[in-house]
Amino acid sequence: MLFNSYEFWIFFVGVFLLYRMLHHRAQNVLLLVASAIFYGWWDWRFLLLLMFSTVLDYASGVGIEKCQTARAKKTLLVVSIFANLAFLGFFKYYGFFTHELMGALDRVGIHASIWTLDLILPVGLSFYTFNSMSYVIDVYRGIVKAEPDLLTYSVYVAYFPHMVAGPIQRATCLLPQIAKPRTLRADDFVEGLYHVLIGLFKKIVIADNMATIANSVFLVDAATLTGGEILVGIYAFAFQIYGDFSGYSSIAQGTSKWLGIDLTNNFRVPYLATSPSDFWKRWHISLSTWLRDYLYLPLGGNRHGKWKTYRNLMLTMFLGGLWHGAGWTFIAWGTFHGLVLCLYRPFEKMKPRIPSALISVLAVLLMFHVVCFGWLLFRAQSMTQVYVMLVQMTTNWSMTPFAWHCLIATLFFCGPLLVFEWWLDRNDDLLLLTRKHWLNRGMVYVYCTLMLILFSAETAHEFIYFQF
């Protein structure tokens, strides 16, 4: 049941109408039941894993708050973190590491047979695991109080608009909204409609159309492509993953807003970033801030000298890459962004003498292409494909008719979105359109609706981040 499917919207309308008729606690019961149906739609068996994780971390939080000694609190924290990471590691990385270990042993003449499993990755495992872990850590740190009500905590973990692909929600933000009665206002409908319509536009018009171009490049023999075709394919994937993931986050925000609950922003016009650090303040914000607060800063952040700062940056981005998937391409992607952050750091406080408008444009163009190189690593099926594509781009450059066609299609679909987002960024207000005259909003909404009707892709693609 996907956000861009009729089944979901029939499901959501039913939930919404019933939700409006219920009092607060009954609303929470309905949200929990709806979340179980929504999650179980893919594979009901993984509901047991979700239930176990929920009960474990609920008990851990209550236990940590009641413990009288620091040692007992730390023991409960370690048990909770170990259990969550064990499940995450088993389902997500066991097959990858056993396959690589057998390959390494085979190359040195040792023929080992290690027990392997063809595991199905539970949808959203990484997201709800990080939600739950951050709660237990925050209770241990004294940032939040342990939630005494199991129903409230269960809704926090399983809340269906965001649970399978984020944004990752902190307990400080989401738990109080679930625990207290919610008032639905007219402004919530206006803002929710904006998020949903923009999200559907990004997913169905941008992401799905760009997926067709990206797949035509990344799913064929790279040696048969020219450098121009490969570059346009990388551009297409850059907008595919942005439209796909930010579209999901936007729809999650909108549907949640209609339920009277605010979710945090996960994207802030990332392709207008002017530096590596600026990019990570704009892209997948809920994950980048999670890694900062629960990994980078506990490692020491930038408090213990230059070289340890570089170590912490590299380790954080390496693990961020590994979080996205068990594969060398994801590890290379995370490592690459770690290196970029380290290389940029000495120049972060420099003030160039070039006029600010020109330097901003140049910085945006440079940063976009740095990010696109990272997307090559992220999207490629193997490091061998990365190598072949780089060779083709440096030795066999030409813009074929196919490349021009794909480039024009990319500009047609993505150009208006970039202009719109530049306007939002310039005014430093992501919700600026919702405060404009209804006629201005109507023009944008009519454009989005017509594009959804006339230019939706022939093939609907599953959300990319469902696999993470």
C-alpha positions as CSV (number, residue, x, y, z in Angstrom):
1,M,0.0,0.0,0.0
2,L,1.9,3.0,-1.3
3,F,1.3,6.8,-0.9
4,N,0.8,7.0,-4.6
5,S,-1.8,4.2,-4.8
6,Y,-5.6,4.3,-4.7
7,E,-5.6,1.8,-1.9
8,F,-3.7,4.1,0.4
9,W,-6.0,7.1,-0.2
10,I,-9.1,5.0,0.3
11,F,-7.5,3.6,3.5
12,F,-6.5,7.1,4.7
13,V,-9.9,8.7,4.0
14,G,-11.6,5.9,6.0
15,V,-9.1,6.4,8.9
16,F,-9.5,10.2,8.8
17,L,-13.3,10.2,8.9
18,L,-13.4,7.8,11.8
19,Y,-10.6,9.7,13.5
20,R,-12.6,12.9,13.5
21,M,-15.4,11.3,15.4
22,L,-13.3,9.8,18.3
23,H,-12.0,11.2,21.5
24,H,-8.2,11.4,22.2
25,R,-7.5,7.9,23.5
26,A,-9.7,6.2,21.0
27,Q,-7.9,8.2,18.3
28,N,-4.6,6.7,19.5
29,V,-6.1,3.2,19.4
30,L,-7.2,3.9,15.8
31,L,-3.7,5.2,14.9
32,L,-2.1,2.1,16.3
33,V,-4.6,-0.3,14.5
34,A,-4.2,1.7,11.2
35,S,-0.4,1.6,11.5
36,A,-0.5,-2.2,12.0
37,I,-2.7,-2.6,8.9
38,F,-0.5,-0.2,6.9
39,Y,2.8,-1.9,7.9
40,G,1.3,-5.5,7.7
41,W,0.2,-4.8,4.1
42,W,3.7,-5.7,2.9
43,D,4.3,-8.6,5.2
44,W,2.3,-9.2,8.4
45,R,5.1,-11.4,9.9
46,F,7.3,-8.4,10.5
47,L,4.7,-7.0,12.8
48,L,6.1,-9.4,15.4
49,L,9.5,-7.8,15.1
50,L,8.0,-4.3,15.4
51,M,6.0,-5.4,18.5
52,F,9.1,-6.9,20.1
53,S,11.2,-3.8,19.4
54,T,8.4,-1.5,20.8
55,V,7.9,-3.5,24.0
56,L,11.7,-3.8,24.6
57,D,12.4,-0.1,24.3
58,Y,9.2,0.9,26.2
59,A,10.4,-1.3,29.1
60,S,14.0,0.0,28.8
61,G,12.8,3.6,29.0
62,V,10.6,2.9,32.1
63,G,13.4,0.8,33.7
64,I,16.1,3.5,33.1
65,E,14.0,6.1,34.8
66,K,13.2,3.9,37.8
67,C,16.8,2.6,38.3
68,Q,18.6,4.0,41.3
69,T,22.2,3.4,40.1
70,A,24.1,4.7,37.1
71,R,25.4,1.2,36.4
72,A,21.9,-0.3,36.2
73,K,20.7,2.5,33.9
74,K,23.7,2.0,31.6
75,T,23.1,-1.8,31.5
76,L,19.5,-1.3,30.3
77,L,20.7,1.2,27.7
78,V,23.3,-1.2,26.4
79,V,20.8,-4.1,26.3
80,S,18.3,-1.9,24.3
81,I,21.0,-0.6,21.8
82,F,22.5,-4.1,21.4
83,A,19.1,-5.7,20.7
84,N,18.1,-3.0,18.2
85,L,21.5,-3.1,16.4
86,A,21.5,-6.9,16.4
87,F,18.1,-7.1,14.6
88,L,19.2,-4.3,12.2
89,G,22.6,-6.0,11.5
90,F,21.1,-9.5,11.1
91,F,18.4,-8.6,8.6
92,K,20.4,-5.9,6.7
93,Y,24.0,-7.0,6.8
94,Y,24.3,-10.7,7.6
95,G,24.0,-11.9,4.0
96,F,26.4,-9.2,2.7
97,F,29.2,-9.9,5.2
98,T,29.0,-13.7,4.9
99,H,29.1,-13.5,1.1
100,E,32.1,-11.2,1.2
101,L,33.9,-13.3,3.8
102,M,33.4,-16.5,1.8
103,G,34.7,-14.6,-1.3
104,A,37.8,-13.4,0.6
105,L,38.6,-16.8,1.9
106,D,38.1,-18.4,-1.5
107,R,40.6,-15.9,-3.0
108,V,43.4,-17.2,-0.6
109,G,42.6,-20.8,-1.2
110,I,40.3,-21.5,1.7
111,H,37.0,-23.0,0.6
112,A,34.6,-22.3,3.5
113,S,30.9,-23.0,3.7
114,I,29.2,-20.4,5.9
115,W,25.5,-20.7,6.7
116,T,23.7,-18.1,4.6
117,L,20.1,-16.9,4.5
118,D,18.2,-15.1,1.8
119,L,16.6,-12.6,4.1
120,I,13.8,-10.2,3.2
121,L,14.5,-6.8,4.7
122,P,11.6,-5.6,6.8
123,V,10.3,-2.4,5.3
124,G,11.3,0.7,7.3
125,L,13.5,-1.3,9.8
126,S,16.2,1.3,9.8
127,F,13.8,4.2,10.4
128,Y,11.7,2.8,13.3
129,T,14.9,1.4,14.9
130,F,16.5,4.8,14.9
131,N,13.3,6.3,16.2
132,S,13.2,3.8,19.1
133,M,16.9,4.0,19.9
134,S,16.9,7.8,20.1
135,Y,14.1,7.6,22.6
136,V,15.9,5.3,24.9
137,I,19.2,7.3,24.6
138,D,17.3,10.5,25.4
139,V,15.7,9.0,28.4
140,Y,19.1,7.8,29.6
141,R,20.5,11.4,29.1
142,G,17.6,12.9,30.9
143,I,16.4,14.8,27.8
144,V,12.9,13.3,27.9
145,K,10.8,11.5,30.6
146,A,10.0,7.9,30.0
147,E,6.6,7.4,28.5
148,P,4.5,5.5,31.1
149,D,1.7,4.6,28.7
150,L,2.4,1.7,26.4
151,L,-0.3,2.7,23.9
152,T,1.2,6.2,23.5
153,Y,4.7,4.8,23.0
154,S,3.5,2.2,20.5
155,V,1.8,4.9,18.4
156,Y,5.1,6.9,18.6
157,V,7.1,4.0,17.1
158,A,4.5,2.7,14.6
159,Y,2.9,6.0,13.5
160,F,2.1,5.1,9.9
161,P,2.6,8.3,7.9
162,H,6.4,8.3,8.6
163,M,7.3,4.8,9.9
164,V,8.5,3.1,6.7
165,A,10.6,5.9,5.2
166,G,10.9,8.7,7.7
167,P,11.4,11.4,8.5
168,I,13.0,10.0,11.7
169,Q,11.1,11.6,14.6
170,R,12.6,12.4,18.0
171,A,10.6,11.7,21.1
172,T,10.9,15.3,22.1
173,C,8.9,16.3,19.0
174,L,6.4,13.5,18.4
175,L,5.6,11.9,21.8
176,P,4.0,15.0,23.3
177,Q,1.7,15.4,20.3
178,I,0.5,11.8,20.7
179,A,0.2,12.1,24.5
180,K,-2.0,15.2,24.4
181,P,-5.4,15.8,22.8
182,R,-5.2,17.3,19.3
183,T,-7.1,20.1,17.8
184,L,-7.7,20.1,14.0
185,R,-7.7,23.6,12.5
186,A,-8.6,25.0,9.0
187,D,-4.9,26.0,8.6
188,D,-3.9,22.4,9.0
189,F,-6.0,21.4,6.0
190,V,-4.4,24.2,3.9
191,E,-0.8,23.2,4.9
192,G,-1.6,19.5,4.6
193,L,-3.0,19.9,1.0
194,Y,0.2,21.8,0.0
195,H,2.5,19.1,1.3
196,V,0.4,16.2,-0.2
197,L,0.1,17.8,-3.7
198,I,3.7,18.9,-3.9
199,G,4.8,15.4,-2.6
200,L,2.7,13.6,-5.2
201,F,4.1,15.9,-7.9
202,K,7.6,15.2,-6.8
203,K,7.1,11.4,-6.7
204,I,4.8,10.8,-9.7
205,V,5.9,13.5,-12.1
206,I,9.6,14.0,-11.2
207,A,10.8,10.8,-9.6
208,D,9.0,8.2,-11.7
209,N,9.8,10.0,-15.0
210,M,13.4,10.4,-14.0
211,A,13.5,6.8,-13.0
212,T,12.8,5.8,-16.7
213,I,15.9,7.8,-17.8
214,A,18.1,6.7,-15.0
215,N,17.3,3.0,-15.5
216,S,18.0,3.3,-19.2
217,V,21.5,4.3,-18.3
218,F,22.3,2.3,-15.1
219,L,20.6,-1.0,-16.1
220,V,22.6,-1.5,-19.4
221,D,26.2,-2.2,-20.2
222,A,28.0,1.0,-19.4
223,A,30.6,0.3,-22.1
224,T,27.9,0.8,-24.7
225,L,27.2,4.4,-23.5
226,T,28.8,7.7,-24.2
227,G,30.0,10.0,-21.5
228,G,27.2,12.4,-22.3
229,E,24.5,9.7,-21.9
230,I,26.0,8.7,-18.6
231,L,26.1,12.2,-17.2
232,V,22.5,12.8,-18.2
233,G,21.6,9.5,-16.5
234,I,23.3,10.7,-13.3
235,Y,21.4,14.0,-13.5
236,A,18.2,12.0,-13.9
237,F,19.0,9.9,-10.8
238,A,19.8,13.0,-8.8
239,F,16.3,14.3,-9.4
240,Q,14.7,10.8,-9.1
241,I,16.0,10.2,-5.6
242,Y,15.3,13.8,-4.5
243,G,11.7,13.7,-5.9
244,D,11.2,10.2,-4.6
245,F,12.4,10.7,-1.0
246,S,11.4,14.4,-0.5
247,G,8.1,13.5,-2.1
248,Y,7.5,10.7,0.4
249,S,8.5,13.0,3.3
250,S,6.2,15.7,2.1
251,I,3.2,13.4,1.7
252,A,3.9,12.1,5.2
253,Q,3.9,15.6,6.5
254,G,0.7,16.4,4.8
255,T,-1.3,13.4,5.8
256,S,0.0,13.8,9.4
257,K,-1.0,17.5,9.4
258,W,-4.6,16.4,8.5
259,L,-4.4,14.2,11.7
260,G,-3.3,17.2,13.8
261,I,0.3,16.1,14.2
262,D,3.4,17.9,12.9
263,L,6.3,16.1,11.5
264,T,9.8,17.7,11.1
265,N,11.0,18.9,7.8
266,N,13.3,16.4,6.1
267,F,14.5,18.4,3.1
268,R,15.3,22.1,2.6
269,V,16.0,22.7,-1.0
270,P,19.2,20.6,-1.0
271,Y,20.4,21.2,-4.6
272,L,20.9,24.9,-3.8
273,A,23.5,24.1,-1.1
274,T,26.7,26.0,-1.5
275,S,29.0,23.7,0.6
276,P,29.2,20.1,1.8
277,S,28.1,21.1,5.4
278,D,25.3,23.2,3.9
279,F,24.1,20.2,1.9
280,W,23.8,18.0,5.0
281,K,21.8,20.7,6.7
282,R,19.3,20.4,3.8
283,W,19.3,16.7,2.8
284,H,17.7,14.0,4.8
285,I,17.8,16.3,7.8
286,S,16.3,13.9,10.2
287,L,19.1,11.3,9.6
288,S,22.0,13.8,9.4
289,T,21.0,15.4,12.7
290,W,20.5,11.9,14.2
291,L,24.0,10.9,13.2
292,R,25.3,14.2,14.5
293,D,23.6,14.0,17.9
294,Y,24.0,10.2,18.6
295,L,27.3,9.4,16.8
296,Y,29.4,12.4,15.8
297,L,29.1,14.4,19.0
298,P,29.5,11.4,21.4
299,L,32.7,10.6,19.5
300,G,34.0,14.0,20.4
301,G,32.8,16.1,17.4
302,N,35.3,18.9,16.7
303,R,36.3,19.3,20.4
304,H,39.6,17.4,20.4
305,G,41.7,18.8,17.7
306,K,41.9,18.7,13.9
307,W,42.8,15.0,13.3
308,K,40.2,13.6,15.6
309,T,37.6,15.9,14.0
310,Y,38.5,14.4,10.6
311,R,38.3,10.9,12.1
312,N,34.9,11.6,13.6
313,L,33.6,13.0,10.3
314,M,34.9,10.0,8.3
315,L,33.5,7.5,10.7
316,T,30.1,9.2,10.9
317,M,29.7,9.4,7.1
318,F,31.1,5.8,6.6
319,L,28.4,4.5,9.0
320,G,25.9,6.8,7.3
321,G,26.7,5.1,4.0
322,L,26.5,1.7,5.6
323,W,23.1,2.6,7.1
324,H,21.7,3.0,3.6
325,G,22.6,-0.5,2.5
326,A,24.9,-3.5,2.7
327,G,27.1,-2.9,-0.4
328,W,30.4,-1.5,-1.4
329,T,28.8,1.2,-3.4
330,F,27.0,2.6,-0.3
331,I,30.2,2.3,1.7
332,A,32.0,4.2,-1.1
333,W,29.3,6.8,-1.2
334,G,29.5,7.5,2.6
335,T,33.3,7.5,2.5
336,F,33.3,9.9,-0.4
337,H,31.1,12.4,1.5
338,G,33.3,12.0,4.5
339,L,36.3,13.0,2.4
340,V,34.5,15.9,0.9
341,L,33.6,17.2,4.4
342,C,37.2,16.8,5.6
343,L,38.7,18.5,2.5
344,Y,36.3,21.4,2.7
345,R,36.7,22.0,6.4
346,P,39.9,24.1,6.3
347,F,38.2,26.5,3.8
348,E,34.9,26.7,5.6
349,K,35.5,30.1,7.1
350,M,37.3,31.7,4.2
351,K,35.5,34.7,2.6
352,P,36.2,35.0,-1.2
353,R,36.6,38.4,-2.8
354,I,34.4,37.5,-5.8
355,P,31.0,39.2,-5.8
356,S,28.7,37.2,-3.5
357,A,26.0,36.6,-6.2
358,L,28.5,35.1,-8.6
359,I,30.3,33.0,-6.0
360,S,26.9,31.7,-4.8
361,V,26.0,30.5,-8.3
362,L,29.4,28.9,-8.9
363,A,29.3,27.3,-5.4
364,V,25.8,25.8,-6.1
365,L,26.9,24.4,-9.5
366,L,30.1,23.0,-8.0
367,M,28.3,21.4,-5.0
368,F,25.5,20.0,-7.2
369,H,28.1,18.1,-9.3
370,V,30.0,16.9,-6.3
371,V,26.7,15.5,-5.0
372,C,26.1,14.0,-8.5
373,F,29.4,12.1,-8.3
374,G,28.2,10.7,-5.0
375,W,24.9,9.7,-6.7
376,L,26.9,7.7,-9.2
377,L,28.4,5.7,-6.4
378,F,25.0,5.4,-4.7
379,R,23.1,4.2,-7.8
380,A,25.7,2.0,-9.5
381,Q,25.1,-1.7,-9.3
382,S,28.8,-2.4,-8.5
383,M,32.1,-0.6,-8.2
384,T,33.0,-2.1,-11.6
385,Q,30.2,-0.2,-13.2
386,V,31.4,3.0,-11.5
387,Y,34.9,2.4,-13.0
388,V,33.5,1.8,-16.5
389,M,31.2,4.8,-16.4
390,L,34.1,7.1,-15.3
391,V,36.3,5.7,-18.1
392,Q,33.5,6.4,-20.6
393,M,32.9,9.9,-19.3
394,T,36.7,10.8,-19.7
395,T,37.5,8.9,-22.9
396,N,34.3,8.7,-24.9
397,W,32.5,12.0,-24.5
398,S,29.7,12.9,-26.9
399,M,26.1,14.1,-26.6
400,T,24.0,11.7,-28.7
401,P,20.4,12.3,-29.8
402,F,19.4,10.1,-26.9
403,A,21.4,12.2,-24.4
404,W,19.9,15.4,-25.7
405,H,16.4,13.9,-25.6
406,C,16.9,12.9,-21.9
407,L,18.4,16.2,-21.0
408,I,15.5,18.2,-22.5
409,A,13.1,15.8,-20.7
410,T,14.9,16.4,-17.4
411,L,14.8,20.2,-17.8
412,F,11.1,20.0,-18.8
413,F,10.1,18.1,-15.7
414,C,12.6,19.5,-13.1
415,G,13.2,23.1,-14.3
416,P,9.9,24.5,-12.9
417,L,10.5,22.8,-9.5
418,L,14.0,24.3,-9.3
419,V,12.6,27.8,-10.0
420,F,9.9,27.3,-7.4
421,E,12.4,26.0,-4.8
422,W,14.8,28.9,-5.5
423,W,11.9,31.3,-4.7
424,L,11.2,29.5,-1.4
425,D,14.9,29.4,-0.5
426,R,15.4,33.1,-1.4
427,N,12.6,34.0,1.0
428,D,13.8,31.4,3.6
429,D,10.3,30.1,4.0
430,L,9.3,26.6,2.8
431,L,5.6,27.3,3.4
432,L,5.6,30.7,1.7
433,L,3.0,29.6,-0.9
434,T,0.4,28.7,1.7
435,R,0.4,32.3,2.9
436,K,-0.1,33.7,-0.6
437,H,-3.4,34.7,-2.2
438,W,-5.6,31.8,-3.0
439,L,-5.3,32.6,-6.7
440,N,-1.5,32.2,-6.6
441,R,-1.8,28.9,-4.8
442,G,-4.5,27.8,-7.2
443,M,-2.2,28.5,-10.2
444,V,0.5,26.3,-8.7
445,Y,-2.0,23.6,-7.7
446,V,-3.6,23.5,-11.2
447,Y,-0.1,23.2,-12.8
448,C,0.8,20.3,-10.4
449,T,-2.6,18.6,-11.1
450,L,-2.4,18.9,-14.8
451,M,1.2,17.5,-14.8
452,L,0.0,14.6,-12.6
453,I,-2.8,13.9,-15.1
454,L,-0.9,14.4,-18.4
455,F,2.7,13.5,-17.6
456,S,2.6,10.7,-15.0
457,A,5.1,8.0,-15.9
458,E,3.8,4.8,-17.5
459,T,5.4,2.7,-14.8
460,A,5.0,3.5,-11.1
461,H,8.1,2.8,-9.1
462,E,8.3,1.8,-5.4
463,F,9.8,4.4,-3.1
464,I,13.6,4.1,-3.1
465,Y,14.0,4.4,0.6
466,F,11.6,1.5,1.4
467,Q,14.6,-0.7,0.9
468,F,16.6,1.1,3.6
